[in-house]
């Protein structure tokens, strides 16, 4: 199983759409920026059939430092989540 880098993804987008690599990279960066902006605002970004990006809240909790076994307080935080859509789930079965 191989990992696909951003540069490889840009190459694929450019070759499949006939646009330049520079334009493909710009499109990908705008997509990333806009998804980030929207989920930071608390909005969901839904790509029908592909999936949904959203913000999830994690409550504060007690954790354990694995080196010292000391209990530590982990602060509440917001984390990005992605939920795969039906078409994506079906495609990878």
N, C-alpha and C positions, 0 to 999 in steps of 0.2 A: 504494500500500500504506500503510495507516494503522497507527499504533501505538495500542495499547489501554492506557489507564492503569488504575491500581488503582481509582480512582473509577468509571470506566466499567465495569469488571468487577463492582464491587459493585452498580452499577445493574442490570446484566444478571441477576446472581444474584438480586437482590431481586425483579425483575419476573417471572422464570421460576419462582421458588419461592413467591412470595406472602408472603415474610417482609419485615420492615422493612429499610431500608438499614443501619440501625445493627446489626441482627442479622447481616445478610449480611457487613458489614465485620468484625464480631467473629469470625464463622466463618472468614473468609479469614485474619485475623491469627492465630488459633489454628492453622490449617493451616500457615502460614509458620513460626510459632514451633516447632511440633512437628517439622516436617521439619528445621529447623535444629538443634534439640536432638538429634535422632536421628543425623543425619550427623556432628555434632560428636563423638558417642560412638563413631563408626565403624560404625554400623548402616546398612543399606540401607533405603530406604522405597520399596516397590513398589506401584504402582497398576496392577493388572492391565489390560492393553490400552492404558494411557496411557504409562507409563514408569517408570523407576527413578531415584531420587536416591541418590547415594553420595559417599563421600569418596575422592579420589584423591591419591596422593603424587607430588610432583615432586622429582626428585633435584637436588642442587646442581649448578650448571654455570657456565661462564664465558660472559659476555655482552660486548657492546661498547657503550659509550656513543656514541650516534649523533652527538652534537655534537663530542666531543673525540676520538673513535675509540680511546679508552683502554679496555683490557680491564678488566672488573669481575667480581667474584665475586657470583653470584646464589645466595642461600641456598636450601636445600631447604624445601619448603612443602607444605601440604595444600590442595587446592582442591576445591570442590564440582563434581560432574559430574551431568549428566542424560542418560540413554539412553532414547530414544523407544521405546515398545512397538509391537508389530505393528499394532494397530488404529490408532494415531496415524499411523504411517508410511503405512498404506494410505489413510487419510482424506485425507492431504495430497498424494498422488501426482497 
